[in-house]
Amino acid sequence: MSAFYHVFLADGTGNSLQQTMCLYCAMSTKLLNTLGSYCSVMATDAHSGSSSRNEPLHVDGEDHLDDVVAEHDVVLVDFYADWCGPCQMLEPVLETLADETEATIAKVDVDEHQLLAGEYGVRGVPTILLFADGEQVEQHVGVLPEERLRNLISEYTE
């Protein structure tokens, strides 16, 4: 089964456009008819439905975060801001961890989701939360070295 569905949109002039949307997150990719396109959130191959590589998930609200935590054994959540220098330094580390560890990496933009950040007691960015089996088990403020993050993840995945 494909992870994408196609929507045909009428533009009011009798023309129609095909838009491809991700089944899981409902995010639209650009208007396209090419094979091998990727959902920018799920990084899933549109043609085959197979994962190309694990990438951090961008959380779009409280319900989405709850679903991610419920569906995965270990979830590392990065509460970040685009304007935050330390957050930008952490981004490539999180991409590497998403690809190389068993944890799911989720990212929450605190400017877009202020209430969600408040619910988790986020007072500074970056703030890293770690969930294991649906429960929050760790919370750290500031940039942690990659090795420290790997060790945190491995404590709950082994």
N, CA, C and O of each residue as an XYZ file, in Angstrom:
632
protein
N       0.838     -1.177      0.000
C       0.000      0.000      0.000
C       0.886      1.243      0.000
O       1.876      1.299      0.729
N       0.542      2.215     -0.795
C       1.307      3.450     -0.884
C       1.063      4.310      0.350
O      -0.021      4.291      0.932
N       2.074      5.055      0.733
C       1.949      5.974      1.862
C       1.418      7.327      1.412
O       1.356      8.264      2.208
N       1.034      7.438      0.141
C       0.554      8.697     -0.400
C      -0.779      8.509     -1.091
O      -1.108      7.408     -1.532
N      -1.540      9.572     -1.186
C      -2.752      9.557     -1.989
C      -2.745     10.789     -2.873
O      -2.076     11.778     -2.575
N      -3.487     10.722     -3.950
C      -3.500     11.803     -4.925
C      -4.803     12.567     -4.822
O      -5.873     11.972     -4.690
N      -4.717     13.875     -4.883
C      -5.874     14.757     -4.845
C      -5.885     15.528     -6.154
O      -4.858     16.058     -6.579
N      -7.041     15.588     -6.786
C      -7.165     16.353     -8.015
C      -7.887     17.645     -7.685
O      -9.000     17.625     -7.159
N      -7.260     18.759     -7.989
C      -7.784     20.074     -7.655
C      -8.209     20.802     -8.926
O      -7.468     20.821     -9.909
N      -9.388     21.397     -8.910
C      -9.830     22.232    -10.024
C      -9.412     23.659     -9.731
O      -9.551     24.132     -8.603
N      -8.901     24.348    -10.744
C      -8.450     25.724    -10.515
C      -9.479     26.776    -10.913
O      -9.166     27.966    -10.927
N     -10.698     26.359    -11.236
C     -11.758     27.301    -11.571
C     -11.825     27.650    -13.046
O     -12.772     28.306    -13.479
N     -10.841     27.226    -13.825
C     -10.835     27.522    -15.259
C     -11.039     26.264    -16.090
O     -10.820     26.271    -17.301
N     -11.451     25.208    -15.453
C     -11.642     23.948    -16.158
C     -10.415     23.063    -16.146
O     -10.477     21.913    -16.580
N      -9.308     23.576    -15.660
C      -8.084     22.782    -15.563
C      -8.038     22.091    -14.208
O      -8.626     22.569    -13.238
N      -7.348     20.982    -14.147
C      -7.171     20.327    -12.856
C      -5.693     20.040    -12.638
O      -4.939     19.815    -13.584
N      -5.307     20.054    -11.399
C      -3.932     19.783    -11.010
C      -3.928     18.590    -10.081
O      -4.844     18.418     -9.276
N      -2.904     17.768    -10.189
C      -2.775     16.637     -9.280
C      -1.827     17.030     -8.162
O      -0.732     17.535     -8.411
N      -2.256     16.793     -6.922
C      -1.414     17.069     -5.771
C      -1.257     15.775     -4.998
O      -2.231     15.059     -4.767
N      -0.025     15.472     -4.596
C       0.259     14.266     -3.843
C       0.371     14.622     -2.368
O       1.054     15.578     -2.001
N      -0.317     13.834     -1.513
C      -0.307     14.112     -0.074
C       0.084     12.849      0.687
O      -0.236     11.735      0.272
N       0.773     13.039      1.796
C       1.181     11.932      2.653
C      -0.031     11.413      3.422
O      -0.785     12.194      4.003
N      -0.215     10.097      3.423
C      -1.322      9.465      4.140
C      -1.192      9.624      5.651
O      -2.197      9.707      6.357
N       0.040      9.667      6.146
C       0.265      9.678      7.580
C       0.155     11.068      8.194
O      -0.421     11.229      9.271
N       0.700     12.063      7.521
C       0.719     13.396      8.122
C      -0.118     14.400      7.346
O      -0.270     15.539      7.786
N      -0.665     14.001      6.197
C      -1.497     14.842      5.332
C      -0.735     16.042      4.783
O      -1.348     16.991      4.292
N       0.572     16.014      4.860
C       1.358     17.105      4.287
C       1.397     16.955      2.777
O       1.582     15.854      2.258
N       1.223     18.053      2.082
C       1.282     18.051      0.629
C       2.719     18.230      0.186
O       3.448     19.065      0.720
N       3.111     17.450     -0.780
C       4.377     17.736     -1.431
C       4.076     18.738     -2.526
O       2.914     19.063     -2.770
N       5.096     19.223     -3.179
C       4.849     20.164     -4.268
C       4.033     19.470     -5.351
O       4.034     18.242     -5.438
N       3.341     20.245     -6.173
C       2.569     19.666     -7.262
C       3.536     18.909     -8.152
O       4.507     19.478     -8.653
N       3.273     17.636     -8.346
C       4.212     16.825     -9.097
C       3.544     15.609     -9.695
O       2.451     15.214     -9.289
N       4.196     15.041    -10.633
C       3.799     13.771    -11.217
C       5.001     12.854    -11.328
O       4.968     11.901    -12.106
N       6.064     13.110    -10.575
C       7.275     12.323    -10.685
C       7.278     11.202     -9.665
O       6.646     11.302     -8.614
N       7.988     10.146     -9.979
C       8.148      9.039     -9.036
C       9.297      9.357     -8.097
O      10.204     10.117     -8.434
N       9.244      8.769     -6.926
C      10.342      8.923     -5.991
C      10.330     10.228     -5.227
O      11.369     10.651     -4.722
N       9.191     10.873     -5.129
C       9.118     12.095     -4.333
C       9.063     11.717     -2.861
O       8.701     10.592     -2.515
N       9.418     12.648     -2.006
C       9.453     12.357     -0.582
C       8.583     13.311      0.207
O       8.542     14.509     -0.074
N       7.890     12.775      1.193
C       7.188     13.603      2.167
C       8.271     14.220      3.044
O       9.114     13.502      3.581
N       8.258     15.520      3.194
C       9.325     16.167      3.951
C       9.246     15.866      5.441
O      10.228     16.059      6.158
N       8.104     15.400      5.920
C       7.966     15.078      7.334
C       8.322     13.620      7.598
O       9.094     13.322      8.510
N       7.771     12.726      6.815
C       7.937     11.306      7.075
C       9.105     10.684      6.314
O       9.500      9.560      6.624
N       9.671     11.383      5.328
C      10.771     10.877      4.511
C      10.437      9.506      3.949
O      11.249      8.583      4.019
N       9.254      9.376      3.398
C       8.786      8.114      2.852
C       8.735      8.200      1.345
O       8.265      9.198      0.799
N       9.207      7.180      0.662
C       9.218      7.147     -0.789
C       7.793      7.011     -1.309
O       7.098      6.057     -0.958
N       7.352      7.942     -2.132
C       5.974      7.960     -2.627
C       5.683      6.796     -3.554
O       4.553      6.308     -3.595
N       6.667      6.348     -4.289
C       6.427      5.291     -5.267
C       6.305      3.925     -4.606
O       5.401      3.155     -4.931
N       7.198      3.623     -3.692
C       7.228      2.284     -3.117
C       6.672      2.213     -1.709
O       6.332      1.123     -1.249
N       6.566      3.327     -1.009
C       6.093      3.316      0.363
C       7.157      2.899      1.356
O       6.852      2.688      2.530
N       8.406      2.774      0.911
C       9.462      2.348      1.818
C      10.222      3.553      2.353
O      10.321      4.585      1.689
N      10.749      3.411      3.546
C      11.512      4.506      4.135
C      12.874      4.583      3.476
O      13.537      3.565      3.284
N      13.290      5.791      3.131
C      14.594      5.968      2.514
C      15.662      6.152      3.583
O      16.766      5.620      3.465
N      15.338      6.890      4.606
C      16.225      7.070      5.746
C      15.400      7.713      6.835
O      14.424      8.411      6.558
N      15.785      7.484      8.052
C      15.061      8.098      9.164
C      15.490      9.542      9.300
O      16.680      9.854      9.265
N      14.528     10.412      9.455
C      14.773     11.833      9.654
C      13.917     12.294     10.818
O      12.907     11.663     11.129
N      14.301     13.381     11.464
C      13.457     13.904     12.541
C      12.058     14.242     12.037
O      11.885     14.748     10.928
N      11.065     13.952     12.875
C       9.677     14.291     12.565
C       9.387     15.687     13.089
O       9.802     16.031     14.195
N       8.689     16.483     12.319
C       8.301     17.817     12.777
C       6.890     17.740     13.342
O       5.934     17.474     12.614
N       6.769     17.973     14.641
C       5.493     17.855     15.350
C       4.628     19.064     15.026
O       5.087     20.206     15.070
N       3.355     18.789     14.698
C       2.463     19.891     14.333
C       1.392     20.168     15.377
O       0.399     20.830     15.075
N       1.570     19.678     16.594
C       0.631     19.980     17.668
C       0.657     18.919     18.751
O       1.344     17.904     18.634
N      -0.106     19.171     19.812
C      -0.114     18.277     20.973
C      -0.560     16.864     20.610
O       0.051     15.886     21.038
N      -1.623     16.760     19.823
C      -2.114     15.434     19.449
C      -1.073     14.668     18.651
O      -0.907     13.462     18.837
N      -0.372     15.362     17.765
C       0.658     14.707     16.968
C       1.784     14.200     17.865
O       2.250     13.075     17.688
N       2.229     15.014     18.827
C       3.279     14.577     19.743
C       2.806     13.381     20.560
O       3.554     12.419     20.734
N       1.579     13.427     21.061
C       1.028     12.293     21.812
C       1.041     11.026     20.969
O       1.390      9.955     21.464
N       0.662     11.143     19.695
C       0.649      9.987     18.793
C       2.052      9.440     18.571
O       2.261      8.227     18.602
N       3.011     10.330     18.348
C       4.395      9.901     18.123
C       4.921      9.162     19.346
O       5.536      8.104     19.215
N       4.684      9.712     20.536
C       5.155      9.080     21.776
C       4.473      7.728     21.988
O       5.115      6.776     22.430
N       3.183      7.638     21.678
C       2.444      6.388     21.864
C       2.865      5.311     20.868
O       2.834      4.124     21.190
N       3.255      5.714     19.671
C       3.551      4.756     18.601
C       4.990      4.255     18.599
O       5.288      3.278     17.912
N       5.887      4.889     19.340
C       7.300      4.512     19.312
C       7.796      4.231     20.725
O       7.365      4.867     21.687
N       8.710      3.267     20.834
C       9.230      2.878     22.142
C      10.057      3.981     22.798
O       9.864      4.294     23.973
N      10.970      4.565     22.038
C      11.843      5.618     22.564
C      11.761      6.822     21.628
O      11.985      6.708     20.423
N      11.436      7.973     22.209
C      11.297      9.207     21.426
C      12.106     10.308     22.097
O      11.922     10.597     23.279
N      13.002     10.916     21.333
C      13.741     12.076     21.800
C      13.094     13.293     21.143
O      13.021     13.378     19.917
N      12.624     14.232     21.963
C      11.920     15.412     21.459
C      12.794     16.640     21.674
O      13.247     16.911     22.786
N      13.022     17.372     20.595
C      13.807     18.603     20.624
C      12.860     19.792     20.526
O      12.241     20.013     19.485
N      12.748     20.557     21.608
C      12.009     21.818     21.578
C      13.025     22.880     21.166
O      14.006     23.114     21.873
N      12.791     23.519     20.029
C      13.776     24.415     19.434
C      13.118     25.690     18.914
O      11.893     25.811     18.893
N      13.959     26.639     18.493
C      13.502     27.848     17.797
C      14.447     28.084     16.624
O      15.652     27.856     16.732
N      13.897     28.539     15.514
C      14.713     28.784     14.319
C      15.803     29.823     14.559
O      16.875     29.741     13.959
N      15.543     30.798     15.427
C      16.482     31.887     15.676
C      17.575     31.516     16.677
O      18.488     32.307     16.914
N      17.492     30.343     17.257
C      18.389     29.914     18.337
C      19.667     29.287     17.765
O      19.614     28.250     17.104
N      20.812     29.923     18.025
C      22.095     29.408     17.552
C      22.412     28.006     18.054
O      22.761     27.143     17.248
N      22.303     27.743     19.366
C      22.560     26.391     19.861
C      21.619     25.344     19.243
O      22.020     24.202     19.020
N      20.379     25.737     18.970
C      19.432     24.814     18.325
C      19.919     24.448     16.930
O      19.814     23.296     16.510
N      20.449     25.426     16.222
C      20.966     25.186     14.877
C      22.183     24.276     14.919
O      22.375     23.455     14.023
N      23.010     24.415     15.959
C      24.170     23.535     16.115
C      23.738     22.099     16.381
O      24.411     21.158     15.962
N      22.625     21.929     17.073
C      22.134     20.606     17.442
C      21.461     19.879     16.275
O      21.395     18.650     16.264
N      20.969     20.625     15.308
C      20.188     20.029     14.217
C      20.909     18.901     13.473
O      20.312     17.838     13.300
N      22.167     19.071     13.021
C      22.821     17.956     12.321
C      23.063     16.746     13.228
O      23.066     15.608     12.758
N      23.264     16.987     14.504
C      23.433     15.882     15.456
C      22.148     15.067     15.534
O      22.191     13.837     15.528
N      21.009     15.743     15.605
C      19.721     15.046     15.683
C      19.419     14.291     14.398
O      18.841     13.205     14.442
N      19.800     14.847     13.260
C      19.609     14.142     11.991
C      20.426     12.856     11.968
O      19.949     11.822     11.500
N      21.654     12.919     12.472
C      22.507     11.733     12.544
C      21.909     10.699     13.497
O      21.868      9.511     13.177
N      21.449     11.145     14.660
C      20.854     10.223     15.633
C      19.585      9.578     15.083
O      19.332      8.398     15.328
N      18.794     10.335     14.348
C      17.572      9.782     13.758
C      17.916      8.664     12.792
O      17.208      7.659     12.717
N      18.998      8.838     12.057
C      19.392      7.856     11.051
C      20.121      6.659     11.649
O      20.032      5.554     11.113
N      20.838      6.861     12.749
C      21.735      5.820     13.252
C      21.296      5.142     14.546
O      21.933      4.177     14.970
N      20.232      5.613     15.183
C      19.793      4.980     16.432
C      18.375      4.445     16.281
O      17.697      4.711     15.288
N      17.945      3.694     17.272
C      16.596      3.128     17.264
C      15.545      4.115     17.760
O      14.349      3.831     17.689
N      15.970      5.258     18.256
C      15.019      6.248     18.769
C      14.368      7.016     17.624
O      14.960      7.210     16.562
N      13.146      7.442     17.868
C      12.472      8.373     16.967
C      12.812      9.772     17.454
O      12.694     10.066     18.643
N      13.232     10.629     16.543
C      13.571     12.005     16.888
C      12.425     12.894     16.415
O      12.037     12.854     15.248
N      11.890     13.694     17.331
C      10.797     14.613     17.003
C      11.236     16.029     17.341
O      11.968     16.250     18.307
N      10.785     16.985     16.538
C      11.152     18.385     16.744
C       9.894     19.220     16.917
O       8.928     19.073     16.168
N       9.917     20.105     17.923
C       8.786     20.997     18.197
C       9.294     22.435     18.149
O      10.162     22.815     18.934
N       8.759     23.224     17.238
C       9.099     24.644     17.129
C       8.341     25.393     18.226
O       7.113     25.475     18.189
N       9.070     25.936     19.198
C       8.418     26.580     20.345
C       7.696     27.868     19.959
O       6.757     28.273     20.643
N       8.114     28.510     18.885
C       7.418     29.719     18.439
C       6.054     29.384     17.856
O       5.104     30.148     18.023
N       5.949     28.251     17.176
C       4.673     27.816     16.601
C       3.787     27.112     17.621
O       2.562     27.150     17.509
N       4.397     26.473     18.612
C       3.642     25.647     19.564
C       3.971     26.057     21.000
O       4.487     25.259     21.782
N       3.668     27.299     21.329
C       3.993     27.837     22.650
C       3.250     27.117     23.770
O       3.824     26.865     24.830
N       1.989     26.787     23.550
C       1.222     26.092     24.594
C       1.794     24.708     24.863
O       1.899     24.287     26.016
N       2.160     24.009     23.810
C       2.744     22.676     23.964
C       4.061     22.769     24.733
O       4.319     21.962     25.626
N       4.883     23.740     24.393
C       6.146     23.933     25.113
C       5.878     24.223     26.589
O       6.572     23.707     27.464
N       4.875     25.046     26.858
C       4.521     25.363     28.238
C       4.046     24.153     29.014
O       4.362     24.005     30.194
N       3.285     23.281     28.356
C       2.790     22.070     29.020
C       3.929     21.165     29.479
O       3.800     20.453     30.474
N       5.044     21.195     28.751
C       6.184     20.357     29.112
C       7.235     21.122     29.913
O       8.340     20.624     30.123
N       6.895     22.323     30.358
C       7.803     23.079     31.211
C       9.035     23.598     30.503
O      10.070     23.805     31.136
N       8.942     23.811     29.208
C      10.086     24.310     28.452
C      10.264     25.794     28.753
O       9.371     26.599     28.491
N      11.419     26.149     29.305
C      11.706     27.536     29.670
C      12.861     28.110     28.855
O      13.065     29.324     28.833
N      13.611     27.248     28.190
C      14.737     27.673     27.368
C      14.907     26.704     26.216
O      14.417     25.576     26.261
N      15.605     27.150     25.183
C      15.843     26.282     24.034
C      17.339     26.183     23.771
O      18.071     27.150     23.979
N      17.787     25.044     23.323
C      16.994     23.837     23.109
C      16.701     23.115     24.426
O      17.503     23.140     25.360
N      15.547     22.482     24.474
C      15.198     21.579     25.566
C      14.958     20.211     24.950
O      14.204     20.071     23.987
N      15.608     19.210     25.515
C      15.491     17.836     25.033
C      14.698     17.033     26.053
O      15.041     17.004     27.235
N      13.636     16.379     25.588
C      12.886     15.437     26.415
C      13.086     14.051     25.834
O      13.178     13.887     24.617
N      13.154     13.064     26.692
C      13.247     11.680     26.241
C      12.078     10.916     26.828
O      11.825     10.963     28.032
N      11.366     10.211     25.957
C      10.239      9.375     26.360
C      10.601      7.921     26.107
O      11.168      7.588     25.066
N      10.274      7.057     27.061
C      10.455      5.618     26.902
C       9.157      4.945     27.308
O       8.636      5.185     28.398
N       8.643      4.109     26.437
C       7.379      3.404     26.676
C       6.264      4.364     27.086
O       5.471      4.061     27.978
N       6.209      5.516     26.430
C       5.126      6.467     26.649
C       5.297      7.405     27.827
O       4.454      8.276     28.043
N       6.360      7.251     28.592
C       6.585      8.087     29.778
C       7.809      8.972     29.593
O       8.813      8.544     29.025
N       7.721     10.209     30.075
C       8.886     11.085     30.034
C       9.879     10.618     31.088
O       9.538     10.489     32.264
N      11.125     10.364     30.650
C      12.138      9.848     31.565
C      13.338     10.784     31.724
O      14.115     10.628     32.666
N      13.499     11.746     30.826
C      14.630     12.677     30.884
C      14.190     14.051     30.398
O      13.286     14.167     29.570
N      14.844     15.100     30.923
C      14.674     16.457     30.409
C      15.988     17.199     30.610
O      16.533     17.228     31.714
N      16.494     17.800     29.531
C      17.761     18.526     29.572
C      17.617     19.833     28.806
O      16.999     19.873     27.742
N      18.189     20.902     29.353
C      18.170     22.204     28.690
C      19.580     22.507     28.200
O      20.555     22.329     28.930
N      19.676     22.962     26.965
C      20.971     23.301     26.377
C      21.452     22.207     25.444
O      20.844     21.143     25.330
N      22.553     22.497     24.787
C      23.124     21.558     23.825
C      23.887     20.474     24.572
O      24.754     20.758     25.398
N      23.549     19.233     24.267
C      24.294     18.100     24.807
C      25.166     17.532     23.696
O      24.754     17.531     22.536
N      26.361     17.051     24.024
C      27.215     16.441     23.005
C      26.540     15.197     22.405
O      25.733     14.535     23.058
N      26.884     14.903     21.169
C      26.292     13.754     20.483
C      26.466     12.468     21.291
O      25.532     11.674     21.403
N      27.648     12.262     21.850
C      27.905     11.035     22.611
C      26.974     10.925     23.824
O      26.486      9.839     24.134
N      26.734     12.027     24.495
C      25.815     12.032     25.653
C      24.399     11.680     25.211
O      23.714     10.911     25.884
N      23.955     12.238     24.082
C      22.619     11.916     23.564
C      22.530     10.442     23.167
O      21.521      9.787     23.425
N      23.587      9.923     22.538
C      23.611      8.494     22.175
C      23.496      7.619     23.426
O      22.761      6.632     23.438
N      24.226      7.991     24.471
C      24.181      7.221     25.716
C      22.794      7.262     26.347
O      22.305      6.246     26.842
N      22.153      8.439     26.331
C      20.786      8.545     26.857
C      19.847      7.613     26.100
O      19.060      6.880     26.699
N      19.943      7.655     24.787
C      19.079      6.810     23.957
C      19.354      5.341     24.229
O      18.423      4.552     24.386
N      20.631      4.970     24.285
C      20.968      3.551     24.465
C      20.533      3.019     25.829
O      20.276      1.823     25.964
N      20.447      3.887     26.846
C      19.952      3.453     28.159
C      18.539      2.888     28.067
O      18.165      2.016     28.852
N      17.755      3.380     27.114
C      16.351      2.988     27.020
C      16.039      2.104     25.819
O      14.914      1.622     25.685
N      17.020      1.884     24.942
C      16.765      1.033     23.775
C      17.418     -0.330     23.892
O      17.133     -1.213     23.082
N      18.280     -0.528     24.869
C      18.961     -1.825     24.998
C      18.361     -2.661     26.092
O      18.815     -3.780     26.332
